[in-house]
Every structure is written in structure tokens, then in C-alpha cells.
Amino acid sequence: MKKEKNSKEEKEQLKANQIDENDIATQCDCNSDSSCNCNKECDEECDVDSFNTWIEELQAKLEEKTRQCEEYVNVIQRAAAEFDNYKKRTIKEKEALSLDVSIDTVNAFLPVVDNLERALIAAAEMESNPLKDGVELVMRQLKECLEKIGVEPITAVNAPFDPELHNAVMHVTDDENGENVVIEEFQKGYVMKGKVVRHSMVKVVN
């Protein structure tokens, strides 16, 4: 009987020890799960912080690149505007140079025009003859050529005196005519495309 009693007590003690071990194992498992959950949450927080930092760095780089692009665009726009102004200025300079060359060329022919006009004035009272007709034809063709290249005579007689167009070589007083009026032209003047080729040589009433 005593042996059976001892054997029964030993069995109960073993069961109690197994229960304690199971409790301990369960507690360990719980602690282990809690620790895992904590580590996972920490890893997730670290990942979020890293992602936010990466986004901020990308935004900073994007802003820097945007600023650089704006600077490049401004440089290109300024260069394009300067080049456009240079082309316009060059065209104007070429046109002005071409006009100056044309005016010099026309000036070289004006004495010929003057002499032909004098010849026609001298022959005004002469009867028609082949020589007079030939001079008139040459004079007409020469005037047509001058008109084609933009050369026009300056209006002088009975026009108000304009120092930009007229060269007053004589001044007279005349109550019958208005003040500062051209009453006689000694030499015809010409303009070409708005620029004076030669001033009219005139007499002016003061």
C-alpha cells in the first residue's frame, strides 16, 4: 500500500512539473511573439522613415534640376534675342551701305543729267532736228532709269524753304512773295528712298 501511494504521488508530481513546463513554454512563446511583433513594427517605422527621406532627396534634386533648366532656358532666350537683334541690325546696316553706294553712283551721273537739261533748254527754240530729238530721247530714258531705282527730283520753286532739302545760295526781299519761299532753282536736287542725293541750289525770299 505504501508503494502504491508513493507511486501515485510521483505521478501527480510529474504532471505538475509538465504543467509548469508547458506554462513556461507558453510564456516563452508569447514573449517571443511579442518580441517579433515589436521588431516588425520597428522595421516598418524604419522603412517609412527611409522612404520619406528618399522622397525628400528626390524632391530636392528635382527642384535643383528645375532651377538649372530655367537658367538654361533664360540663357537660350537671351542668346536668341541677341542673335535676332544682330540679324536685324546687320540687315539695316547692309541696306544703309547699299543705299550709300547707290547714292554715290547716282551722284556720278547727275552732272550728265544737268548737261543734258542745259542742252535741251538751249535748244528749246530750235526747230525739230535729229540731234535735238536724240538728246530728248536720251534724257527721257535717263529719267526713267533714275525713277526705277527710286531717284526723284526735289520740289523747289514756290515751295517753303527746307534746309533738309534746299541749299540757299541767294536771299532776296520781295513783298509780293511769301516769307521763306523758294522763288528760283539754280540746280535741281534729288532724293533716293527718302535720303537726299543732292540738295537743290535755290534762291529764297526772306
Buried (B, 14 or more C-beta within 10 A) or exposed (E): EEEEEEEEEEEEEEEEEEEEEEEEEEEEEEEEEEEEEEEEEEEEEEEEEEEEEEEEEEEEEEEEEEEEEEEEEEEEEEEEEEEEEEEEEEEEEEEEEEBEEBBEEBEEEBEEBEEBBEBBEEBEEEEEEEEBEEBBEBBEEBBEEBEEEBBBBBBBEEBEBBEEBBBBEEEEEEEEBEEEBBBBBEBBBBBBEEEBBBBBBBBBBE
